[in-house]
């Protein structure tokens, strides 16, 4: 009894579900089956491959390879297997550069439908198997390291005493490609970490110590020293931990 009821309700429930997502039954038929949808997709892939073969491979075949690009063996049904080529084809189709001006082109929305089909397939595969890629190793440069210590512990440190100069690329010192670690650099980080931890935590058994600061000889003692209170002239201003 229950099996019979489910059998009778099954097509009705499926019909309601298809109606909700906007799939309307064709006149004279109940609803489109998954097999029919799969057949339509296969037919569309065949049409797209025929368009590529007829209008694209004349210039982008194994013999000519215009733009150093060949579409021989490119399958519109699985563009993710040649994602870089597929992205190039989509860009050219979207801006109307392929086929080039003066050559034979398909009518209607054939090229636009091809671009949409490639985009949909690539997006579907990317959503199913995300691959954000990788990035080059990057460390903090000296200014970023000092700012991080200031933000984390409230300490101002002289990074010049521990870390060597950062390598620059195009006049920037925070480019990952040139921030190569070295044994000397790691030793500097260890020395800086030891000094920072001692200053931050303190040592109750530490004995008295002294630090000397040299007063620079300036051309004029009438100028205000950077860091000194307003209204003062000359002298020296230091931050001592």
C-alpha positions in Angstrom: 0.0 0.0 0.0 2.8 2.4 0.9 4.8 1.5 -2.2 1.8 2.2 -4.4 1.2 5.5 -2.8 4.8 6.6 -3.2 4.8 5.5 -6.8 1.7 7.6 -7.5 3.1 10.6 -5.7 6.6 10.4 -7.1 6.0 12.0 -10.6 3.8 14.7 -9.0 6.5 15.6 -6.5 9.1 15.7 -9.2 6.9 17.8 -11.4 6.4 20.4 -8.6 10.2 20.4 -7.9 10.9 21.1 -11.6 8.3 23.9 -11.7 9.9 25.6 -8.7 13.3 25.9 -10.4 11.8 27.2 -13.6 11.8 24.0 -15.8 8.4 23.9 -17.6 7.2 20.8 -19.2 7.0 20.9 -23.0 3.6 20.7 -24.7 2.5 17.1 -25.0 5.1 15.8 -22.4 5.2 15.5 -18.7 8.7 16.7 -17.7 12.2 16.5 -19.0 14.2 13.7 -17.5 17.9 13.9 -16.4 18.8 11.7 -19.4 17.3 14.3 -21.7 19.2 17.2 -20.0 22.4 15.2 -20.3 21.7 14.6 -24.0 21.2 18.4 -24.5 24.5 19.1 -22.8 26.3 16.6 -24.9 24.7 18.1 -28.1 25.8 21.6 -27.0 29.3 20.4 -26.5 29.3 18.8 -29.9 28.1 22.1 -31.5 30.8 24.1 -29.6 33.5 21.7 -30.7 32.3 22.0 -34.3 32.4 25.9 -34.0 36.0 25.7 -32.7 37.0 23.3 -35.5 35.4 25.3 -38.3 36.2 28.9 -37.2 39.2 28.7 -34.9 41.5 25.9 -36.0 42.1 27.4 -39.4 44.4 29.8 -37.7 45.1 28.0 -34.5 45.9 24.5 -35.7 49.1 22.5 -35.6 50.3 23.9 -38.9 49.7 27.6 -38.5 49.5 28.2 -34.7 48.8 31.9 -35.0 49.7 33.8 -31.8 51.6 30.6 -30.7 48.3 29.0 -29.8 46.9 25.7 -31.0 43.4 24.4 -30.4 44.1 21.0 -31.9 42.7 18.6 -29.4 40.9 21.3 -27.3 37.6 19.9 -26.0 34.8 22.3 -25.2 33.3 19.6 -22.9 36.3 19.7 -20.6 38.1 23.0 -20.9 39.5 22.6 -17.4 42.0 20.3 -18.8 43.5 23.2 -20.7 42.4 26.0 -18.4 45.0 28.5 -19.6 44.0 28.1 -23.2 40.3 28.2 -22.3 40.7 31.5 -20.4 42.5 33.0 -23.5 39.7 31.8 -25.8 37.1 33.3 -23.4 38.8 36.7 -23.4 39.1 36.8 -27.1 35.5 35.8 -27.7 34.2 38.3 -25.1 35.9 41.3 -26.7 35.1 40.1 -30.3 38.7 39.5 -31.3 38.2 35.9 -32.4 37.6 35.1 -35.2 39.5 38.2 -36.3 37.8 41.0 -38.4 37.5 40.2 -42.1 37.2 36.4 -41.6 34.2 34.2 -41.7 32.2 34.3 -38.4 29.2 32.2 -37.3 25.8 34.0 -37.0 23.7 34.8 -34.1 24.9 34.2 -30.5 27.1 31.3 -31.4 30.3 32.8 -30.1 28.7 34.2 -27.0 27.1 30.8 -26.2 30.5 29.2 -26.7 32.1 31.7 -24.2 29.3 31.1 -21.7 29.7 27.3 -21.9 33.4 27.5 -21.3 33.0 29.8 -18.4 30.3 27.7 -16.8 32.3 24.5 -17.1 35.5 26.1 -15.7 33.6 27.8 -12.8 31.8 24.5 -12.0 35.1 22.6 -11.8 36.8 25.4 -9.7 33.9 25.4 -7.3 34.0 21.7 -6.9 37.8 21.5 -6.4 39.1 24.9 -5.3 42.8 25.5 -6.1 44.0 28.9 -4.8 47.6 28.1 -5.8 50.7 29.0 -3.8 52.6 32.1 -3.0 56.3 32.8 -2.6 57.8 32.8 0.9 57.6 36.3 2.4 59.0 37.5 5.7 58.6 40.8 7.5 61.1 43.5 6.5 62.9 45.5 9.1 60.3 48.3 9.3 57.4 45.7 9.5 59.3 43.7 12.2 59.8 46.8 14.3 56.1 47.9 13.9 55.0 44.3 14.9 57.1 44.4 18.1 55.7 47.9 18.9 52.1 46.7 18.4 52.6 43.5 20.3 54.7 44.5 23.2 54.8 48.3 23.1 58.6 48.3 22.7 60.6 50.4 20.4 63.7 48.5 19.2 66.6 49.4 17.1 66.4 46.8 14.3 69.6 48.1 12.7 71.5 46.5 15.6 70.2 43.0 14.8 69.0 42.7 11.2 70.9 43.4 8.0 69.6 45.7 5.3 66.6 44.4 3.3 67.2 43.5 -0.4 65.3 45.9 -2.7 63.5 45.1 -5.9 62.3 48.0 -8.1 63.1 50.2 -5.0 60.8 48.3 -2.8 62.1 46.3 0.2 59.0 44.1 0.8 59.0 42.1 -2.4 58.8 38.4 -1.7 60.9 37.3 -4.6 64.1 38.9 -3.2 63.5 38.2 0.5 65.7 35.1 0.6 66.4 33.8 4.1 70.0 33.2 5.1 72.0 31.9 8.1 73.1 35.4 9.0 69.6 36.7 8.8 68.2 33.9 11.0 71.0 34.5 13.5 70.0 38.2 13.6 66.4 37.2 14.3 67.5 35.0 17.2 69.6 37.8 18.7 66.7 40.2 18.3 64.3 37.7 19.9 66.6 37.2 22.9 67.0 40.9 23.5 63.3 41.7 23.0 62.2 38.9 25.4 64.7 40.0 28.1 63.4 43.6 27.8 59.7 42.6 27.8 59.8 40.0 30.6 62.7 41.4 32.7 65.2 39.6 34.9 64.9 40.0 38.7 68.4 38.9 39.1 69.9 41.3 36.6 72.6 43.5 38.0 73.0 47.2 37.3 74.1 48.3 33.8 74.9 51.5 32.1 74.4 52.8 28.6 76.1 55.7 27.0 74.5 58.0 24.4 76.7 60.4 22.5 75.4 63.9 21.9 75.9 64.7 18.2 77.8 67.8 17.2 75.3 69.8 15.2 76.0 72.9 13.2 73.6 74.9 15.3 72.3 74.3 18.8 69.3 76.5 18.1 67.5 73.8 16.2 65.0 71.5 17.9 66.1 67.8 18.2 63.6 65.4 16.8 61.8 63.7 19.6 62.6 66.4 22.2 59.8 68.4 23.8 58.6 71.5 22.0 60.5 74.7 23.0 63.8 72.9 23.6 66.9 73.4 21.5 69.9 71.2 21.0 70.8 68.2 23.1 69.8 64.7 22.4 66.6 62.6 22.5 66.7 58.8 23.0 64.3 56.1 24.0 65.8 53.9 26.7 64.4 50.5 27.8 
